[in-house]
Amino acid sequence: MSPGTVDGEGALKIGAKSLGAVLVVAIGLVTTLARGAGDERVVVSQPPKVQWLEVAGGSWKPAAPVLSRAEAALRKSLAARLQKKVTAGEWHRYSIQYQGSIAPTGHQLVEVNAFCSTMPEQWRAHFDLAHEWVRVYGGGPCFFRAHYDSTTDTVSNFRINAPK
């Protein structure tokens, strides 16, 4: 007997008869454990999501669908710049500060500043992430900045910090 199936979004679908218990455990990865009537187990893991941090003072507030499109475009831009595929594990280590702005063309932009979420806690204590941009010199691809144009679904001014 099959305990369930995984849909296109990575969610585990389980029939009511085969469901014994569902647990969600979060330690780095989100893990779902389902136990069926015959004590079968299915584990579905999804990487954590990129953390988006809005910086106050923007001229508009990008909605979740805009940020989702921006994330996809930024990931492609990073891969192109690094000349290699960016795995989900590599991508999901980033935190991204963002702020909505208006370009001279009238297009709505999302200004982004990305940094590794594994940055030392003592650094985080020195930045008010909701009110000031984290500016780091050096650090390589762990830190990058760009503009995402929500009208044209394009990334411009993509800059990776200088190598370590």
ABEGO torsion letter per residue (X at the ends): XBAEBBBAAGBBBBBAAABABBBBBBBGBBBBBBBBAAGBBBBBBBBBBBBBBBBBGBABBBBAAAAAAAAAAAAAAAAAAAGBBBBAAAAAABBBBBBBBBBAAGBBBBBBBBBBAABBAAAAAABBAAABBBBBBEGEAABBBBBBBAAAGBBBGBBBBBBX
